[in-house]
């Protein structure tokens, strides 16, 4: 009887969470999927069922494929770089060094800054003629750069901001993972004559695989939901060279007022993230050491 009452109490405690999750996650997702099969309502003309017409338009949309490739390049550049950088920073600030609290604060500081503020800070760095980067480049005798104004470099300029912003956030998780590793394991390995590199690859890194799985899933999601610094820095330009999927969804919905097409793009983005997340769990979870 007590076990049954405990289960009932647990259920009551979970009800608010279930209500919020269903109300703000599952119901909007289902409505978005349904709306993708309807046209955009304009003025007195109500939306009507058009079937797969929006998806056919998306398939033939050259701009969508350009934006999609931009986001893939962005993800492939930002995710591994920010994860490796965060792991290196965590290893550094976890060691016995002078000024360790200050270094931890410095690495984590970009995380607490709003992305709008971060975008404005980096606008000063990238500004041609008087920006910090341009001043350094011209002082070394190289020609002036317009990183955000060039189709070849604007996406990479935005990627650098993403790496700078995300690495400190992931560092906190790696730092927590490092501090959870029993020191007896390292001490035993050192007694056996193992060097630091061997200890890292055979002990530290395998025990950090749960953290790596968690960080990688979050990194993928973050790489496909970036919009704030795009709005501030490039507005997707020049000629969609730095446009990412979420910004294209925003532009379709609130600039061109094509809400049906925006919902179709949203469905594609949700499905893409679900497939990537499922793949990560099925592939990476087999290599995770939880003990």
Protein Blocks (a to p, Z undefined) as FASTA:
>chain_A
ZZmmmmmmmmmmmmmmmmmmmmmmmmmmmmmmmmmmpccdehjbccddehjmmmmmmmmm
mklmmmmmmmmmmmmmmmmmmmmmmmmmmmmmmpccehklmmmmmmmmmmmpcfklmmmm
mmmmmpghjamklmmmmmnopacddfklpfklmmmmmmmmmmmmmmmmmmmmmmmmmmmp
cfklmmmmmmnopafklmmmmmmmmmmmmmmmmmmmmmmmmmmmgfklmmmmnnopahhl
lccfklmmmmmmmmnopaklmmmmmmmmmmmmmmmmmmmmmmmmmmpcfZZ
